C-alpha cells in the first residue's frame, strides 16, 4: 500500500526502472557539468580579452601619452 492505494508491484518489478532512471540522471548530470565547465572557460577567456580602456592624457601643449593616473590636462577615451 502506497499513500492509501493498493499497489501490486514488487521490488523485482520496480528495481530495473529505478536503475535505468538513475543511470539516465547520472548521464544528464555529467552533460550539465561539462556544459557548465565550458561556459566557465568561455567566461574566463572573455574576461581576459576584455581589457579596460586606457585613458590618453592630452596636455595643454597637445602632447598625448597613455596614463593610469589622473594629472592636469584633458582626458579622452582611447579605443586602441
PEFEN-V13125 format. One record per residue. N is the residue number from 1. RES is the residue in one letter. PHI is phi in degrees with one decimal (NA if undefined). Layout:
BEGIN
{{N RES PHI} {N RES PHI}}
END
This chain:
BEGIN
{{1 X NA} {2 X -125.8} {3 X 52.2} {4 X 79.7} {5 X -113.0} {6 X -76.0} {7 X -119.0} {8 X -108.2} {9 X -112.7} {10 X -102.2} {11 X -59.8} {12 X -59.6} {13 X -79.4} {14 X -86.1} {15 X -56.1} {16 X -60.1} {17 X -66.0} {18 X -64.9} {19 X -65.6} {20 X -63.0} {21 X -61.9} {22 X -63.5} {23 X -63.0} {24 X -62.2} {25 X -64.9} {26 X -63.6} {27 X -65.0} {28 X -63.2} {29 X -62.0} {30 X -60.9} {31 X -64.7} {32 X -64.0} {33 X -64.8} {34 X -61.1} {35 X -62.8} {36 X -62.4} {37 X -63.6} {38 X -62.9} {39 X -64.0} {40 X -64.7} {41 X -64.4} {42 X -62.0} {43 X -65.0} {44 X -64.7} {45 X -62.0} {46 X -63.7} {47 X -60.6} {48 X -70.5} {49 X -74.4} {50 X -90.9} {51 X -104.4} {52 X -63.3} {53 X -67.0} {54 X -81.2} {55 X -103.0} {56 X -102.3} {57 X -93.4} {58 X -106.3} {59 X -78.8} {60 X -56.6} {61 X -85.8} {62 X 87.3} {63 X -82.5} {64 X -111.3} {65 X -155.8} {66 X -77.4} {67 X -150.5} {68 X -110.1} {69 X -115.6} {70 X -87.7} {71 X -134.3} {72 X -66.2} {73 X 141.2} {74 X -105.6} {75 X -99.3} {76 X -136.6} {77 X -69.4} {78 X -111.4} {79 X -102.2} {80 X -84.0}}
END
